[in-house]
Amino acid sequence: MKFDTLIVGGGLAGLLCGIALTQQGLRCAIISRGQNGLHFSSGSLDLLDAACPDELAAGLSVLEKKYPQHPYSLIGADQVIEYARQAEKLLASCGIAMQGGTEQLHARVTPLGSLKNTWLSPEEAPVGPVAGQRIAVIGISGFPDFQAHLAAPALRQAGALADAMEIELPQLDGLRDNASEFRSVNIARLLDEKSQWAPLLAALQPIAARYDRLLFPACFGLQNQQLWRWLNEQLPCPLELLPTMPPSVPGIRMHAALQRNFVKLGGTWLAGDEVSHITYADARVASVSTRNHGDVPLQTRFAVLASGSFFSGGLVAGRSDVCEPVFNLDVTALPARSGWYNADFFDTQPWQQCGVKTDGSLRGYRNSEPIDNLYAIGGVLGGFDAIDQGCGGGVSAVTALHAARQISALAGGEA
Ligand SMILES: Cc1cc2nc3c(=O)[nH]c(=O)nc-3n(C[C@H](O)[C@H](O)[C@H](O)COP(=O)(O)OP(=O)(O)OC[C@H]3O[C@@H](n4cnc5c(N)ncnc54)[C@H](O)[C@@H]3O)c2cc1C
């Protein structure tokens, strides 16, 4: 099998890159081992911890001076904003409805009731300001992955008149019997059934009469937002959905929509597969074999590594070093192991910035030599701290589109 581009990893970065390339008519395959960051995320995508476009521009310029190896610094501030806007359009073209944008950076309400700056949020996510509003935070009785009583006090501190409460929803009793079954995705599978819409509405209606906003766990809407839209048409005040502990219903919905669009555009999705062998020719990746297609090497003009960070196995830590296990690319230098962590759990952690080294085109290095046709994107990259800098989703989107543009220009497309 011959491809223009083979992408290793089918999370946010791999899929955005694959969609941008297939839109240009390039033959593209994604090798995807399994779950990815979106399945565990809030559903919001962070670009940088900034409250408005001016703060974003200032933040990017600070990064360039302080963190020259940050992927945004390698790409350049103007380009970062341009790619972020392109990503907004690409998500919309996949039918993914988000609020916010580079011009409408906003503060989303977290499950703990605090406000956190972000770039794009699912339409149903609650955003600030909250001061002076009567807000009901509604949990589901017995559901462990969302605690209304944790969110309400922080909302009160932010000036809201917030109350915590629970509803019973007896239709969920079948799941309640087994704690490991009583999770957001299983609840969503049940509540998304049309027959369950009216009982949910009936439970929310008496509360809605007394409040300006209802905040409910994101426990429905696995395929689409139909139930959320319907409830908002029926209720006298807005109903908004807060992220739960993983799995993330809005993250899974976003991933499914991206994957559907990639395949619809003609992309090849190799599910549940992983790289087993790579051949090189003249400092270029020539072919990739996979566990499921071991006897048929996949020949490719370009390769993209989008295997994520430690969480997804894109980076692996040993006793004294960190490696990138697929292409064995060079990773950013780390101090001795005792310097990987800060003792204060809530402090920035040096290991977070560890990842693959690249040049400004995002080409990876092996033994200090660039591999001409191999690009690294997303969480596997080094030089940034997704948590401290609030830029996880943004780095994935921006680097995916930057790599797609390099490849497309070399391959004769126009991404
Ligand atoms: C728990 C958690 C929560 C997060 N929440 C947020 C959030 O709310 N907002 C935000 O902006 N960012 C969040 N992030 C950051 C998040 O990592 C990025 O936003 C983004 O989802 C990363 O995308 P990615 O495609 O680079 O990597 P990933 O999403 O990690 O995807 C990498 C994929 O590659 C696959 N893979 C790895 N090795 C191989 C192989 N050898 N062969 C084939 N496939 C392979 C993995 O199985 C995985 O599917 C979160 C991260 C974590 C870990």
The ligand as an SDF file (V2000), in Angstrom:
LIG
                    3D

 53 58  0  0  0  0  0  0  0  0999 V2000
   -5.9750   13.4320   31.1710 C   0  0  0  0  0  0  0  0  0  0  0  0
   -5.7410   14.5550   30.2190 C   0  0  0  0  0  0  0  0  0  0  0  0
   -6.6660   15.5880   30.1210 C   0  0  0  0  0  0  0  0  0  0  0  0
   -6.4630   16.6530   29.2400 C   0  0  0  0  0  0  0  0  0  0  0  0
   -7.4000   17.6330   29.1550 N   0  0  0  0  0  0  0  0  0  0  0  0
   -7.2160   18.6620   28.2750 C   0  0  0  0  0  0  0  0  0  0  0  0
   -8.2070   19.6690   28.1320 C   0  0  0  0  0  0  0  0  0  0  0  0
   -9.2380   19.6440   28.7780 O   0  0  0  0  0  0  0  0  0  0  0  0
   -7.9680   20.6780   27.2410 N   0  0  0  0  0  0  0  0  0  0  0  0
   -6.8160   20.7210   26.4910 C   0  0  0  0  0  0  0  0  0  0  0  0
   -6.6520   21.6480   25.6950 O   0  0  0  0  0  0  0  0  0  0  0  0
   -5.8850   19.7640   26.6150 N   0  0  0  0  0  0  0  0  0  0  0  0
   -6.0450   18.7370   27.4750 C   0  0  0  0  0  0  0  0  0  0  0  0
   -5.0950   17.7610   27.5870 N   0  0  0  0  0  0  0  0  0  0  0  0
   -3.9000   17.8300   26.7560 C   0  0  0  0  0  0  0  0  0  0  0  0
   -4.1080   16.8790   25.5590 C   0  0  0  0  0  0  0  0  0  0  0  0
   -3.0690   15.9870   25.6370 O   0  0  0  0  0  0  0  0  0  0  0  0
   -4.1610   17.6070   24.2290 C   0  0  0  0  0  0  0  0  0  0  0  0
   -5.1790   18.5590   24.2700 O   0  0  0  0  0  0  0  0  0  0  0  0
   -4.4660   16.7170   23.0230 C   0  0  0  0  0  0  0  0  0  0  0  0
   -5.6520   15.9840   23.1970 O   0  0  0  0  0  0  0  0  0  0  0  0
   -3.3010   15.8060   22.7180 C   0  0  0  0  0  0  0  0  0  0  0  0
   -3.5450   15.2740   21.4430 O   0  0  0  0  0  0  0  0  0  0  0  0
   -2.4780   14.4170   20.6710 P   0  0  0  0  0  0  0  0  0  0  0  0
   -3.1670   13.9640   19.4180 O   0  0  0  0  0  0  0  0  0  0  0  0
   -1.1930   15.1210   20.5520 O   0  0  0  0  0  0  0  0  0  0  0  0
   -2.1560   13.1250   21.5900 O   0  0  0  0  0  0  0  0  0  0  0  0
   -3.1380   12.0410   22.2160 P   0  0  0  0  0  0  0  0  0  0  0  0
   -4.4980   12.5720   22.3570 O   0  0  0  0  0  0  0  0  0  0  0  0
   -2.4440   11.5330   23.4050 O   0  0  0  0  0  0  0  0  0  0  0  0
   -3.1890   10.9080   21.0890 O   0  0  0  0  0  0  0  0  0  0  0  0
   -2.1090   10.1120   20.7770 C   0  0  0  0  0  0  0  0  0  0  0  0
   -2.6340    8.8230   20.1660 C   0  0  0  0  0  0  0  0  0  0  0  0
   -1.5300    8.0940   19.6290 O   0  0  0  0  0  0  0  0  0  0  0  0
   -1.6930    6.7240   19.9430 C   0  0  0  0  0  0  0  0  0  0  0  0
   -0.3800    6.0540   19.8920 N   0  0  0  0  0  0  0  0  0  0  0  0
    0.6650    6.1820   20.7510 C   0  0  0  0  0  0  0  0  0  0  0  0
    1.6740    5.3780   20.3380 N   0  0  0  0  0  0  0  0  0  0  0  0
    1.2410    4.7540   19.2090 C   0  0  0  0  0  0  0  0  0  0  0  0
    1.8060    3.7910   18.3230 C   0  0  0  0  0  0  0  0  0  0  0  0
    3.0410    3.2940   18.5380 N   0  0  0  0  0  0  0  0  0  0  0  0
    1.0940    3.3600   17.2600 N   0  0  0  0  0  0  0  0  0  0  0  0
   -0.1550    3.8480   17.0470 C   0  0  0  0  0  0  0  0  0  0  0  0
   -0.7650    4.7590   17.8590 N   0  0  0  0  0  0  0  0  0  0  0  0
   -0.0660    5.1970   18.9230 C   0  0  0  0  0  0  0  0  0  0  0  0
   -2.2980    6.7460   21.3410 C   0  0  0  0  0  0  0  0  0  0  0  0
   -2.9210    5.5190   21.6290 O   0  0  0  0  0  0  0  0  0  0  0  0
   -3.3100    7.8960   21.1810 C   0  0  0  0  0  0  0  0  0  0  0  0
   -4.5100    7.4270   20.6450 O   0  0  0  0  0  0  0  0  0  0  0  0
   -5.2820   16.6870   28.4480 C   0  0  0  0  0  0  0  0  0  0  0  0
   -4.3520   15.6440   28.5540 C   0  0  0  0  0  0  0  0  0  0  0  0
   -4.5680   14.5960   29.4270 C   0  0  0  0  0  0  0  0  0  0  0  0
   -3.5400   13.5160   29.5080 C   0  0  0  0  0  0  0  0  0  0  0  0
  1  2  1  0
  2  3  1  0
  2 52  2  0
  3  4  2  0
  4  5  1  0
  4 50  1  0
  5  6  2  0
  6  7  1  0
  6 13  1  0
  7  8  2  0
  7  9  1  0
  9 10  1  0
 10 11  2  0
 10 12  1  0
 12 13  2  0
 13 14  1  0
 14 15  1  0
 14 50  1  0
 15 16  1  0
 16 17  1  0
 16 18  1  0
 18 19  1  0
 18 20  1  0
 20 21  1  0
 20 22  1  0
 22 23  1  0
 23 24  1  0
 24 25  2  0
 24 26  1  0
 24 27  1  0
 27 28  1  0
 28 29  2  0
 28 30  1  0
 28 31  1  0
 31 32  1  0
 32 33  1  0
 33 34  1  0
 33 48  1  0
 34 35  1  0
 35 36  1  0
 35 46  1  0
 36 37  1  0
 36 45  1  0
 37 38  2  0
 38 39  1  0
 39 40  1  0
 39 45  2  0
 40 41  1  0
 40 42  2  0
 42 43  1  0
 43 44  2  0
 44 45  1  0
 46 47  1  0
 46 48  1  0
 48 49  1  0
 50 51  2  0
 51 52  1  0
 52 53  1  0
M  END
$$$$
